Amino acid sequence: MDKFFEWITNQSTKRPKILLLFFILFTIIMLYLSSGLKLELTYYGFVPKNAPAAREFKKVTDNFGNNGGVMVAIENPNPESLVNIAREVRDSLIERKDFVKDIVLEYPTDFYINHGLMLLDTTVLKRSYTMLSSVNLDSFLLNLNNMLEQNYVDNESDIESQEFEVVGSMSSIGDLLEGLNEHLKSNKDTLLKIGALEQVTGPLYMKSLDNKMILMFITPAIDMAQMDAMVKGIKKLRKTIAYIEKRHNNTKIRDTGMFSVGADEYETGLSDSTITTIVSLILVFLLFFIAFKIWYASILAGITLLAGIIWTLGLTKLFVGRLNMLTAFVGVILIGLGIDYSIHIFQAATEKGGINLALKRVGRGVIAGALTTAAAFFALTFTSFQILQELGQVIALGVIMTVFANIFLLPSLIRLFGKKIEGKNAQFPQLGKFAQWSSHKLYLVLILILLLL
C-alpha cells in the first residue's frame, strides 16, 4: 500500500500538469454525459417491483393511458360566458397534438339520448314520461318536483346520492331559465339550447354547485416518465390558458392533476437541488478557510469536490440512466461526505514533508473510510425499492469518485497552486488542551454527555 501511495505522489508531484490535463479532459467527457441525465419523479420507485398491486397498476397505465392526466378548472360568474370560455379552452388545447390526446368537457349526451331510457326502471320511466309530456313550463316544473320528491322518498337509504341528483337537476333548470332570460334579452340561444337538452340528459358539463366553475379533463399523449416532454407540455398548456384568461373579464383558469403536480415537482426539485448544492459549497468554503487560514485552500478543495460530483453524474448516466427524487440531491450528499477526505489530505500536507508524505500518512485511512461508506450505501441495492436501490448505487459510486479525485487530483492541484500550504502550521492547540483537560474530568464529561442526550 505504501508503494501505491508513493507512486501516486510521484505522478502528482513530478507530472502535475499532465495529470491535470488528463483530468480536465475526463471531466469534460463526464460533464457531457451528465448533461443528458433526466430527473424522473414517478411514484413507481416508492413501491416494491414485485408488489402485485404495482404490477397491475403499471399494466393498466401502459395499456389504457397515463395515470392522472390534467384537469383544467374554468371560473366565470356568468353561466353562458362560462360555457363559451370552456369551449374556447377546449378548442385551443386540442390542437396541441404533441401533448394532448383527448379532452373531455361534456358528458356523452349522444349515448344518453340513444340509450338513456334503457337504463331507467319502469317506475322512473313513467314519471319521466309525465314530466317530459308537460305542455308548459309551469306543469313541467311541477312534474319535475313531484318526480324528484318521489324518487327521494323511494330511496331513503341513499340520501346523499339523491341530494346530488337533485342539485344537478336544479342546475339544469337554472341553465334553462338563464337561457330563456338571455334569449328574451339579446336573442342569444347558446345557454337555452344547453338548458333544454339538460332536461333530457341531465347536466352537460361537470359544474360546481354554484354554477360558476366547469371542469375539463385532459388525457395527455405522453407518459409521466417522459419528464422533459411533460414539463414542456404543461408550460405550453399554461401559456395557452393564461392567454385566454386575459381575454375575458372576471375569469380564472387553472390546471391541476398528476401531470401538473409532476411538472411542478420536477422544476422545484431541480431548483432546490441546485440551491442546496451552492449553499453547501459556500458553507464548506467558509469552514475550510477558518480551519486553514488560506483562501485558495477552499478553492482547491471545491474544485476537487466538483470534479468528483461531475464524474459521479457522468457515470450515473452510463450505469443508472436517470436521477430520482432522492438521487437529485447527490451533490449535497457528496459535498458533505467528500470534504472529509480533502481535510485529511490538506492537514497531512501542512505537516513536515508536505504533499510528498501526505498520502503515506493518511491515504490508507482515507481509502478505508471511503470503501466502508460506499459499501454501506451499496447495501441499499438489495432492497425491493427501486428508488433506494438507485440511491445506494449513486452514492456508493459518488464516494468512490470523490476519494479518487482527492487522491489523484488534489495532490496535483496542491503542487501546482498551493505550495504555501505545504509545511504551514495548521495545528489547533486549543483542541489539544481541551482534550487534556477532559481526560482529567471524566465524570464531568460523562454528566455533560448525559445532559446533552
Secondary structure, 3 states (H helix, E strand, C coil): CHHHHHHHHHHHHHCHHHHHHHHHHHHHHHHHHHCCCCECCCHHHHCCCCCHHHHHHHHHHHHHCCCCCEEEEEECCCHHHHHHHHHHHHHHHCCCCCCEEEEECECCHHHHHHHHHHHCCHHHHHHHHHHHCCCCHHHHHHHHHHHHHHHHHHCHHHHHHHHHHHHHHHHHHHHHHHHHHHHHHHCCCHHHHHHHHHHHHCCCEEECCCCCEEEEEEEECCCCCCHHHHHHHHHHHHHHHHHHHHHCCCCEEEEECHHHHHHHHHHHHHHHHHHHHHHHHHHHHHHHHHHHCCHHHHHHHHHHHHHHHHHHHHHHHHHCCCECCCHHHHHHHHHHHHHHHHHHHHHHHCCCCCHHHHHHHHHHHHHHHHHHHHHHHHHHHHCCCHHHHHHHHHHHHHHHHHHHHHHHHHHHHHHHHCCCCCCCCCCCHHHHHHHHHHHCCHHHHHHHHHHHC
